[in-house]
Amino acid sequence: MSTCQTNIDRDIVPLQPELSKQLHYSERLLKWNPYSKKNLALCYQFQTGRDGTPIRLIPDACIDFLFKCDRENPVAVVSGVQTAPRELVLAPDSVYFGFKPYSPKGMRPLGAAWHELTDAQISLEDDLKGAGWIAERLAAQETFDQRIAAIADFARLELTDDTYTPDFVELSELQLCQARGNIRMEVISDYTGYTGRYCREKFKEAHGISIKNYSSIMRFQNAVRMLSRQDDEASLSDIVFDNGYFDQSHLNREFRRFCGDTPLRFRREVLCRS
């Protein structure tokens, strides 16, 4: 299997504003899975400060593998899709490396089903027996590039499913992403040829969350992206219109649900904070 690093496309990268403000933060896209259509993963790396302040994570509709790169005590955890804001508590003065596949489609089944990991995390070793070697290998590397190469090897050996062929669930996921969550169930049903009920059941089985929740997260992520563009004079009314919210009250409710703040407060206290 060949993998390819790609330049960052800011319009498709899952956003974690507080995480990206950590020390020495770097990120890069990796084409990690040749068997799926949604085959990208975000590789990222950062260093925590001395105080170990918790980091607020917001929903981004992705699963996540996070590694503490400590040669004496390497740690690896895997998280399912997040549907609410949560605090990530990390060790101070430590280097962390993350691998965030855009989709579990084309991935071998792990020990826990993805619906069991929704809003939860588990030790990678508990979820994938014999996978402890990758935490040790990542900790032994010196550079971000070396860790990306190591995680690509891990994905090839432990994660990719060479029996997989893209199915209607993955095609539905691609449609949802391209529409930034602003799409009706009837359109997905017509596109796939399956009933809406069957599409909903199979999507939740694969991802651990409903199509409705996934769509809401996609829409929220795009709204955060619009808010984060400091050189853009996008008003809240533009964000409401462009993302299919009913009105500003609807936008405010969704922001409180997914990040705990109103859009303007989130922009002021998180996005605009240096």
N, C-alpha and C positions, 0 to 999 in steps of 0.2 A: 504494500500500500504506500502510495506517495502522499505526502502532506505538503501543504503550501502555505506560507505566511502571506498575508495580504495587508495592504494599507488600510488604515482605519476609515470606515465610512460612518460619519457621525450620525447619519439618519437611520442607521440600523443597530447601532451599539446600544445594549441595555445600559441605562443610566443608574449610577449609584453616586450621587453628588458628594455625600460625606466621605465615602470611601476614596473617591478620586482626589480628595484634598489631603490625603495622608502623605507622609514624607516619601520622596523619591518614587512617586507613583508612575508606573508605566503600563501600557496596555497594547495588545496587538491581536488581530484576528488570525485564526488558524483554520484552514480547511482540514478537518480532522477525520472525516468519515466519507469514504468514496461511495458508500452504498445508499446514502440518503440524499434528498434534494436540499433539505435545510441542514447543510453540512458544516456550518461555521461554529466556532467556539471562540469566546473572548478569553485570552490569556492575560492575566494582570499580576502585578507585583507591587508591593509597597512595604514601608517600614513604619512600625508604630513608634510613637513618642515615649517619653519617660513616664508620663502620668497614666498611661493605659486608659484614657477616656473612652467610654463605650461609643461605638459608631452606629448611627441609625441607618438601617437598610430599608429600602422601599421595594415594593413588589416590582419585578421586571419580567415575570413569566418564564424564567429560566431555572433549571437545576444548577447546582454549583458544587464544585469540589474545591476545598480550601486546605492548604498545607502550611503548617508552621515549619519554616526551614531552619531548624535547630539541630545541629549534628549530634548533640548529646541527648536530645529528647524531641525527635520529629513527631509531628501530630498531623493527622489527616481526617477530615470530616466531609461528609456529603450531605447536602441539603436538598429537599424537594422544593417545589414552587411555593413561593411566599405570597400570601393574600392580604397581609396586613403589615404595618411597620413593625420592626423589631430591633432590639439593640444587640449588637455584636460586641462581645467582651473579649478582648485579646490581650496577650501578654505584652508588657511594655518592652521597648527596645528590641523588637523582634522583626525578622523579615518574613513576610507571608507571600505565598504564590497561589493564584487562583486559576481554575479551569472551569469555564462556564459554557457548556454546550447550549446552543440555541434550542435544541430539541432532543428528547430521549429516543426519538424514532431512529431506528437503525442501530440501536444500542442493545447489547445483550441484557437479558433480565438480571438484575442484581438480587441480593437476598431479600430486600424489602420492596414491595410494590410502590410505585410512585405515589399512589393515593395515601399510602401509609406514612409518607414523608412530607405531605403537604403541611407547611408551617412547622416543620420539624427537621432535625438533623440527627445523624448517626455516625459513629466511627466508621471510616472506610473499611477498616479491617473486619468489622462486624458485618458490614454489608456485602463485602466481596472478599471472601477468604483467600489468603495468600497474597493480598495486594499491598501488604506493608512495605514491600521493597521500594515502591515508588516514592513514599515519603522520605525514606533514607537517601534515595538517589537524588531527589530534588534538593535535600538539605546539603548534599555533598557538592552541588554545583556552585559556581562562583558568579555567574552572570544570568541575566534574564533570558538571553538567547539560548544558553545551555539548558535552562529549565524548560523552555518551550520545546526544544528537541527531545528532552526526556519525557515530557508529558505526551508528545506525539507518539513515542515508542510505547508508552503505557496504553494509550488509546488503541493503538493497532493490536497489541497483544491481549488486552483485557476487556476492552469495551465494544469494539466494532463487531457487528453481526453480519457475516458474509452471506447469510441465507436471506437477508432482508431485501425486499423490493418495495419501493415507495407505494403507499396505499392511499385510500381516500382521506384518511385521518391527517396524514402529512400534507396532502394537497389542500385540505381545509385550513390547516394551520398556516400554510403559505398565503392563502387568500386573506385570512384574518390579519396577517402581518402587513401585507401589501396595502390593505384598506385601513391600516392603523386601528383596527378594531371596530371601525364604523361600517358594519355590513349586517344585513338582515339574515336571519336563519333561512329564510326562503331561498335566498341566493345561493347559499352553501348547499342546500338540499337539491336545488335544480342542477348545480354544477357537478355534484357527486353522483346524482341519480339515486340516492338513498333518502329515506324519510328523515325528517328533522329529528324525530325521537331516536332513531338508530344512530344518526350522526352524533347526537349529544351523548348517548351512552358510550359509544366507542371512543370519543374524544376524552371523556372523563376517565375512562379506563386507562388510556395511554398517558395522560398528563397529570391526573390527580385532581384537576379542577374542571369546572364546567366551561363550555364554550362561552357562556355569558360572562363569567368571571375573567376568562382569558381575554375576551374582547375589551372589557373594562380596563384591564391592566395595560393593554396595548394603547388604548386611547389616553390613559393617564400618563404613560411614558412619553407619548408624543406631546402632550400638554406641558410636561416638565421640560422637554427639549425646547419648546417654543419659549418658555419662561427663561431658560438659561442663556439664550442668545442676547448678550448684553448690547450688541450693536443693532438689535432689532427692536423697533418700537411697537412690538405686538401688544395690543391691549387685551384685556380679559375678554372683551366682546369678540375679538378675532379668534382667540383660543376656543371660546364657546362655539363659534360658527364653524371653524375649520375641523373641529373634532366631533361634531355631532351631539354636543350637549344640548339639553333642552333650553337652559338658561343659566345665568351666573350662579343661581342657588344650587343647581344640579352640579356645576363645576366645583363649587365649594364643598358640597357633601362628598363628592368623590375624592377630593384632596384630603379631607379629614379622615376618610376611610383608609386611604392608602399611605398617607404620610403623617397624619396627626395634626396638620396645619392647614390654614387657608392658603390659596395660591400666593397672595401677596406676602404673607408672613414667611412662607417657605422660600420665596425668592429673596426676601430681605435677609433672613437669618441663616440660610444655607447656600443658596446659589450665588449670592453676591458677597459672601464672606470670603476674604482672602486667606 
